Amino acid sequence: MDSTNLGALWDRVFGAQPDPDQWLVIATAAVALAVVVPRVVWRLSRNAITIAHEGGHGLIALLTGRSLDGIRLHSDTSGLTVSRGKPTGIGMILTAAAGYTAPPLLGLGGAWLLAANHITLFLWIATALLIAMLVMIRNAYGALTVILTGAAFLLISWLTSPEVQAAFAYAAVWFMLIGGVRPAFELQSKRRHGGAPDSDADQLSRLTHVPAAMWLFLFHTVSVCALLGGGRWLLGI
C-alpha cells in the first residue's frame, strides 16, 4: 500500500465525520428501545449484551493478571467466562464486577466517540474488540454469534456510506446504553424469587462481605448514569 492510500485509510478511520441529522439520532434511539423493551425481541437481541458482559469479564481478568481460559456464549443468552488466578483479592473482585457494568460503559465510550464525530473509528474499535474476543470463545454458538456481530460491524464500516455508518453506529450505542440497564433489573427480579444464587452480585458479596443488594445498586447506578450521560452526548444537549 503506497503512502497516498495509507493516508486515505488513516483519514477514513481517524478523521471526523459530519454530525448526523437530529431525526436520525432520535430514530435510532427508538429502534434501540424497540429491540430492548419487548420481551420476545429481547430474547434475541440480548445476545449482544451477553457478548459485552462476558467480554468485560474477560478483559478485566487479563488486565488484572489473571489467566483467561475461555468464554462461552449460550443460546439462552447466558454466558460463562472462566479465568484462573488467586480466588480472592482485587483482581477477582474487579473481574466479577466487570460483567454487568461492561455494556453501559462500552455504550458510554461509544457515545463519547460519536459525539466527537469519530463514527468510523467507533465501528473499527468495536470490530477489533470482537475479533480479540473470538480468540477466547470456546463453543460453536458463541463463535457464530461473535463472527456474525463482527462481520456486521466490519461490512458496515468498509462498504457503506457515511449516512448508513452513522445510523448503524448510533443504533448500536443506543442499544448498549438502553440494553445495559435491563439486565440488572432482571437479576434483581430473579434474586427476589430465590433464583441466581451464583450471580455476579452474590459472588461479589462472598468476596467482599458486602451485601449483594449493594452490588446490585452499583450495577443500577452505573447503567443509569451511563444512559443519562451517554444520551446527553448523543443528543448534543
C-alpha positions as CSV (number, residue, x, y, z in Angstrom):
1,M,0.0,0.0,0.0
2,D,1.5,3.3,-1.1
3,S,1.7,6.4,1.1
4,T,-1.3,8.0,-0.6
5,N,-3.6,5.0,0.0
6,L,-2.3,4.7,3.5
7,G,-3.0,8.4,4.2
8,A,-6.5,8.0,2.8
9,L,-7.2,5.0,5.0
10,W,-5.9,6.9,8.0
11,D,-8.2,9.8,7.3
12,R,-11.1,7.4,6.8
13,V,-10.6,5.7,10.1
14,F,-9.4,8.5,12.3
15,G,-10.9,11.5,10.6
16,A,-14.1,13.1,11.8
17,Q,-17.4,12.5,10.1
18,P,-20.2,15.1,9.8
19,D,-22.9,15.2,12.5
20,P,-26.0,13.1,11.6
21,D,-29.4,14.8,11.4
22,Q,-31.1,15.0,14.8
23,W,-34.0,13.0,13.5
24,L,-31.6,10.1,12.8
25,V,-30.3,10.2,16.4
26,I,-33.8,10.1,17.8
27,A,-34.9,7.4,15.3
28,T,-32.1,5.1,16.3
29,A,-32.9,5.6,20.0
30,A,-36.5,4.5,19.2
31,V,-35.1,1.4,17.3
32,A,-33.0,0.5,20.3
33,L,-36.0,0.8,22.6
34,A,-37.9,-1.4,20.2
35,V,-35.4,-4.2,20.5
36,V,-34.9,-3.9,24.3
37,V,-38.4,-3.4,25.7
38,P,-40.5,-6.2,24.1
39,R,-39.7,-9.5,25.8
40,V,-39.9,-11.5,22.6
41,V,-37.4,-9.4,20.7
42,W,-35.2,-9.0,23.8
43,R,-34.7,-12.8,23.9
44,L,-32.7,-12.5,20.7
45,S,-31.1,-9.0,21.0
46,R,-29.9,-9.8,24.5
47,N,-27.2,-11.9,22.9
48,A,-25.3,-8.7,22.0
49,I,-25.4,-7.6,25.7
50,T,-24.1,-11.0,26.7
51,I,-21.2,-10.6,24.4
52,A,-20.3,-7.3,26.1
53,H,-20.9,-8.8,29.5
54,E,-18.7,-11.7,29.1
55,G,-16.1,-9.7,27.2
56,G,-16.0,-7.3,30.2
57,H,-15.2,-10.2,32.5
58,G,-12.5,-11.5,30.1
59,L,-10.8,-8.1,29.5
60,I,-10.6,-7.2,33.2
61,A,-9.4,-10.7,34.1
62,L,-6.5,-10.2,31.7
63,L,-5.8,-6.6,32.8
64,T,-5.6,-7.7,36.4
65,G,-3.1,-10.5,35.7
66,R,-5.4,-13.5,35.7
67,S,-5.2,-16.3,33.1
68,L,-8.2,-16.4,30.8
69,D,-9.2,-20.0,30.0
70,G,-12.1,-19.2,27.7
71,I,-15.6,-17.7,27.2
72,R,-18.8,-19.5,26.3
73,L,-22.0,-17.9,25.0
74,H,-25.2,-19.9,25.1
75,S,-28.4,-19.8,23.0
76,D,-30.5,-18.9,26.1
77,T,-28.4,-15.6,26.2
78,S,-26.4,-16.7,29.3
79,G,-22.6,-16.9,29.2
80,L,-19.6,-18.1,31.2
81,T,-16.1,-16.7,31.5
82,V,-13.5,-18.9,33.1
83,S,-10.3,-17.4,34.4
84,R,-7.5,-18.8,36.7
85,G,-5.7,-17.0,39.4
86,K,-6.0,-16.0,43.0
87,P,-9.6,-16.8,44.1
88,T,-9.8,-13.7,46.2
89,G,-8.4,-10.2,46.1
90,I,-8.9,-7.1,44.0
91,G,-8.3,-8.9,40.7
92,M,-11.1,-11.3,41.3
93,I,-13.4,-8.6,42.6
94,L,-12.9,-6.3,39.6
95,T,-13.3,-9.3,37.2
96,A,-16.6,-10.2,38.8
97,A,-17.8,-6.6,38.8
98,A,-17.0,-6.1,35.2
99,G,-19.9,-8.1,33.7
100,Y,-22.9,-6.0,34.4
101,T,-21.0,-2.7,34.1
102,A,-19.4,-3.5,30.8
103,P,-22.3,-2.9,28.4
104,P,-23.3,0.5,29.7
105,L,-19.7,1.6,30.0
106,L,-19.0,0.5,26.4
107,G,-22.1,2.4,25.4
108,L,-20.8,5.5,27.2
109,G,-17.4,5.2,25.5
110,G,-19.2,4.8,22.2
111,A,-21.3,7.8,22.8
112,W,-18.2,9.9,23.5
113,L,-16.6,8.8,20.2
114,L,-19.8,9.6,18.3
115,A,-20.2,13.0,20.0
116,A,-16.6,13.7,18.7
117,N,-17.7,12.6,15.2
118,H,-15.5,9.5,15.1
119,I,-18.1,7.2,13.7
120,T,-15.9,5.0,11.6
121,L,-13.3,4.8,14.4
122,F,-16.0,3.5,16.7
123,L,-17.0,0.8,14.2
124,W,-13.4,-0.3,13.8
125,I,-12.7,-0.4,17.5
126,A,-15.9,-2.5,18.0
127,T,-14.7,-4.8,15.3
128,A,-11.2,-5.2,16.8
129,L,-12.7,-6.0,20.2
130,L,-14.9,-8.7,18.7
131,I,-12.0,-10.2,16.9
132,A,-10.0,-10.3,20.1
133,M,-12.9,-11.9,21.9
134,L,-13.3,-14.5,19.2
135,V,-9.9,-16.0,20.0
136,M,-11.2,-16.9,23.5
137,I,-14.6,-18.3,22.5
138,R,-14.8,-22.0,23.4
139,N,-18.1,-23.1,21.9
140,A,-19.7,-23.1,18.4
141,Y,-22.7,-21.0,19.2
142,G,-20.5,-18.4,20.9
143,A,-18.2,-18.3,17.9
144,L,-21.1,-18.0,15.4
145,T,-22.6,-15.1,17.4
146,V,-19.4,-13.2,17.7
147,I,-18.5,-13.8,14.0
148,L,-21.9,-12.5,12.8
149,T,-21.7,-9.5,15.0
150,G,-18.2,-8.7,14.0
151,A,-19.0,-9.2,10.3
152,A,-21.8,-6.7,10.6
153,F,-19.6,-4.0,12.1
154,L,-16.8,-4.7,9.5
155,L,-19.1,-4.7,6.5
156,I,-20.9,-1.5,7.6
157,S,-17.6,0.3,8.3
158,W,-16.0,-0.8,5.0
159,L,-18.7,-0.9,2.4
160,T,-21.5,1.6,3.3
161,S,-22.0,5.3,3.0
162,P,-21.3,7.7,5.9
163,E,-25.1,8.0,6.5
164,V,-25.5,4.3,6.9
165,Q,-22.5,4.1,9.1
166,A,-23.9,6.8,11.3
167,A,-27.3,5.1,11.6
168,F,-25.8,1.8,12.5
169,A,-23.3,3.3,15.0
170,Y,-25.9,5.3,16.7
171,A,-28.3,2.4,16.9
172,A,-25.6,0.2,18.4
173,V,-24.6,2.7,21.0
174,W,-28.1,3.5,22.0
175,F,-28.7,-0.3,22.3
176,M,-25.7,-0.7,24.6
177,L,-26.9,2.2,26.8
178,I,-30.5,1.2,26.9
179,G,-30.0,-2.5,26.9
180,G,-27.3,-2.2,29.6
181,V,-30.0,-1.1,32.1
182,R,-32.3,-4.1,31.8
183,P,-30.0,-7.0,32.9
184,A,-29.6,-5.6,36.5
185,F,-33.4,-5.4,36.9
186,E,-33.7,-9.0,35.6
187,L,-31.1,-10.1,38.1
188,Q,-32.9,-8.3,40.9
189,S,-36.2,-10.0,39.9
190,K,-34.5,-13.4,39.9
191,R,-32.9,-12.9,43.3
192,R,-36.2,-11.8,44.7
193,H,-37.7,-15.1,43.7
194,G,-34.8,-17.1,45.0
195,G,-33.0,-17.6,41.7
196,A,-29.5,-16.9,40.5
197,P,-27.7,-17.9,43.7
198,D,-24.3,-17.8,42.0
199,S,-24.9,-14.5,40.2
200,D,-22.1,-11.9,39.9
201,A,-23.7,-9.9,42.8
202,D,-23.7,-13.0,45.0
203,Q,-20.1,-13.9,44.1
204,L,-19.1,-10.3,44.9
205,S,-20.9,-10.5,48.2
206,R,-18.9,-13.6,49.2
207,L,-15.7,-12.0,48.0
208,T,-16.2,-8.7,49.8
209,H,-18.7,-9.4,52.6
210,V,-20.7,-6.5,51.2
211,P,-24.4,-7.4,50.7
212,A,-25.4,-8.5,47.2
213,A,-28.0,-5.8,47.2
214,M,-25.3,-3.1,47.4
215,W,-23.6,-4.6,44.3
216,L,-26.9,-4.6,42.6
217,F,-27.3,-0.9,43.5
218,L,-23.8,-0.4,41.9
219,F,-24.9,-2.1,38.7
220,H,-28.1,0.0,38.6
221,T,-26.1,3.2,39.3
222,V,-23.5,2.6,36.6
223,S,-26.1,1.6,33.9
224,V,-28.5,4.5,34.6
225,C,-25.7,7.1,34.8
226,A,-24.2,5.8,31.6
227,L,-27.6,6.1,29.9
228,L,-28.1,9.6,31.1
229,G,-24.6,10.8,30.3
230,G,-24.3,9.0,27.0
231,G,-27.8,10.1,26.0
232,R,-26.8,13.7,26.5
233,W,-23.7,13.3,24.4
234,L,-25.7,11.6,21.6
235,L,-28.4,14.2,21.6
236,G,-25.9,17.1,21.9
237,I,-27.5,18.6,25.0
